[in-house]
């Protein structure tokens, strides 16, 4: 069973419901901050700044300033900092691999973010390096795997989760594309298995239309964070945050849990 | 792939969403009719009269009169007539097996109901007999299997579906009790298989708290009817009809289907 992970007083995993994470995809500082204000009005539990959407990503100074401003605006909502590579579904960017790692390192040291998402497909040395830096700066590390083409066999996805754990991740994440409904069930089944067998929590997502089901009820099977649209979508199949909250409330009631879901809820109590 | 079954202009299976069936559990004619009025206000697609809750079930005349009154009040909402046996989760009744079959036969001939639910565990001869009578009176036959204790292996449930088909059912139904979340996934998986392999539609239900998920999402995997609470619940895990409709609308949107769900919707168009 996964241990609890706490970020700014919020328990990731171990709570009764998943944390709802809203992406920020603005292309410059003004747009991101404007987007953040709108996003916060919808009551997410986390925000993910998808920095690969930021057009001045090569300007370290501007990225750092924006991170500080996001931190100040977000209040007690944890901020996840993600540079999604183009080969795993992100926007094309003009940074080298080394520059990406350096930017992650700099933002970790700035103390303006709470978690980072780094891809498992990166060289081991970079992962070890960022694990060290995140630990030194009390930043949580999500090691992630994305497949926008299809859903690999259950063994293959389970292997990614175990690899993330072995490499020291605080949270393991896998997002895959179902080609048929059976793939959705496969993902849910191995999420359940990971919940029972791993020492860290997992985030599991089936993307696209079929996959939208996992964004709504994957938490029942052990996925601890669900990404939803507050202002803008960052991946296919994301459900509007209001709709997601409605479904979570009904599902929770059906499951016989007494606590009622609202944006004001303190998770994990 | 299952063929479409039409009852009073409603397509059971083949539609974009499941039909919502609300149970009637009143213990006498006045209570059932009162309950029906409340139920109709919630906009179900079908109503199931659970006759095993009717305290004067031994009074054939009163049952028949009540069926006629239900028919008149229900308008164009199809009526499913069910005497659930105590051994499959129903109320204890003072009728012999033969009297149960005779009552089913009489109500079929009265033309006041549209479907009956009869259990697969009944003697073959009774099933053949009722199949003949339902066909002669244009009544649809659901052959059902219930397990309130646990979820049998997938092979075992698939066998029940195939048996129902072989015995001439218009619809096969299985309701089981999950002991763990994996059982819910098993049920959804074999529902998908039945949808692809059988010539008749199926209704699949996992009961209880875990199972409430299947009442909300099972339709995506091929279950054509979902039972929901309008006035009274008839089995564990049933969700209030308003909540169910909300979840169906959000789920349908996530699945990229354009039609929006409402009680006014004509299914199957």
Contacts between the chains, C-beta under 8 A, distances in Angstrom:
chain1	res1	chain2	res2	distance
A	181	B	192	5.7
A	181	B	220	6.9
A	181	B	221	6.0
A	182	B	189	6.8
A	182	B	192	6.3
A	185	B	185	5.2
A	185	B	188	5.8
A	185	B	189	5.2
A	185	B	192	7.6
A	185	B	221	8.0
A	188	B	185	5.8
A	189	B	182	6.8
A	189	B	185	5.2
A	192	B	181	5.7
A	192	B	182	6.3
A	192	B	185	7.6
A	209	B	254	6.9
A	209	B	255	5.1
A	209	B	256	4.2
A	210	B	255	7.1
A	212	B	251	7.6
A	212	B	254	3.2
A	212	B	255	6.3
A	213	B	217	6.2
A	213	B	220	6.5
A	213	B	251	7.0
A	213	B	254	7.0
A	213	B	255	7.7
A	215	B	254	7.3
A	216	B	250	7.2
A	216	B	251	6.9
A	216	B	254	6.9
A	217	B	213	6.1
A	217	B	216	8.0
A	217	B	217	6.6
A	220	B	181	6.8
A	220	B	213	6.5
A	221	B	181	6.0
A	221	B	185	8.0
A	237	B	254	6.9
A	239	B	250	6.9
A	239	B	253	7.7
A	239	B	254	5.2
A	243	B	250	4.4
A	243	B	253	7.0
A	243	B	254	7.7
A	244	B	250	7.9
A	246	B	246	5.7
A	246	B	247	7.7
A	246	B	250	6.3
A	247	B	246	7.7
A	247	B	247	5.5
A	247	B	250	5.2
A	247	B	251	7.4
A	250	B	216	7.2
A	250	B	239	6.9
A	250	B	243	4.4
A	250	B	244	7.9
A	250	B	246	6.3
A	250	B	247	5.2
A	251	B	212	7.6
A	251	B	213	7.0
A	251	B	216	6.9
A	251	B	247	7.4
A	253	B	239	7.7
A	253	B	243	7.0
A	254	B	209	6.9
A	254	B	212	3.1
A	254	B	213	7.0
A	254	B	215	7.3
A	254	B	216	6.9
A	254	B	237	6.9
A	254	B	239	5.2
A	254	B	243	7.7
A	255	B	209	5.1
A	255	B	210	7.1
A	255	B	212	6.3
A	255	B	213	7.7
A	256	B	209	4.1
